Amino acid sequence: MENTSESQTIIEISPDFLRELSSTEEEQRSAGASGGAQPKGISIAIGTLTTVNSLSARTVAVLLRYLVGRKRPPRGAVTVLGHDLGSISKREILKLRRRLGVVGGEFDLISDLNVAQNLALPCMVRNLGRKQTQLRIERISEALHLEALLDEPVAQLGSTERRVTLIARALTHDPELLILEAPLSGLDSRWSAVIVEYFKRLTITGSTALFFHEYTGAFQSGAFQSGASKVEVPKSDSTPREGAPEKEVDSSGFDRGAFGKNVSE
């Protein structure tokens, strides 16, 4: 694991790459053609909660794939946790993903596993062992009030329960960097307050969170003022996403076949 310091930048996205990414989605037609505002780069420091609300859902979906190493950007365009994603090896990408927690895009729960088994996946990929995995599941489920749902099949969860479980799984393995698309979407104020408070505590320990399309009152009310920052990118002509798609894929980017159905037993 690479050393981190108070001044370290966790994510760097160059202005040129962000401009190119937006233009390929035809989001900068007016800005690019008429001399309007151009996208700024994104730079995020360790231990901060950062919101980026001005990119379209389509651009965020593509950007997420770059940030987790699913697509390769030009050299020098995107840096995550000290790695240039344009030159990183496949082996290092796998190591990098173990340091991330992701909610959004193509990342979803595995419906034929229960809640505890879904929460166990990131821990097992990191070879934390059964005892340590169980302790982490107990800790995050208690913090996010999921104890009563641990044995519940994911396919039987309501939309709110699925959303909270997605967030919990992104947190179970204590990631250094969280990348979340509208994580509080569809949650009521009670759930939002619990999760926001947990995110705030994480930054005290040096974790970092990047939020896309988080328009909830939790941000507007100043709940994130402590240690928070906000990156502004010129507004596109899109509307915010209402929630994550429910797809039958492994939401952590892991090889589901490595675990089977009883991963937490």
Secondary structure, 3 states (H helix, E strand, C coil): CCCCCCCCEEEEECHHHHHHHHHHCCCCHHHHHHCCCCCCCEEEECCCEEEECCCCHHHHHHHHHHHCCCCCCCCCCEEECCEECCCCCHHHHHHHHCCEEEEECCECCCCCCEHHHHHHHHHHHCCCCHHHHHHHHHHHHHHCCCHHHCCCEHHHCCHHHHHHHHHHHHHCCCCCEEEEECCCCCCCHHHHHHHHHHHHHHHHCCCEEEEECCCCHHHHCCCCCCCEEECCCCCCCCCCCCCCCCCCCCCCCCCHHHCCCCCCC
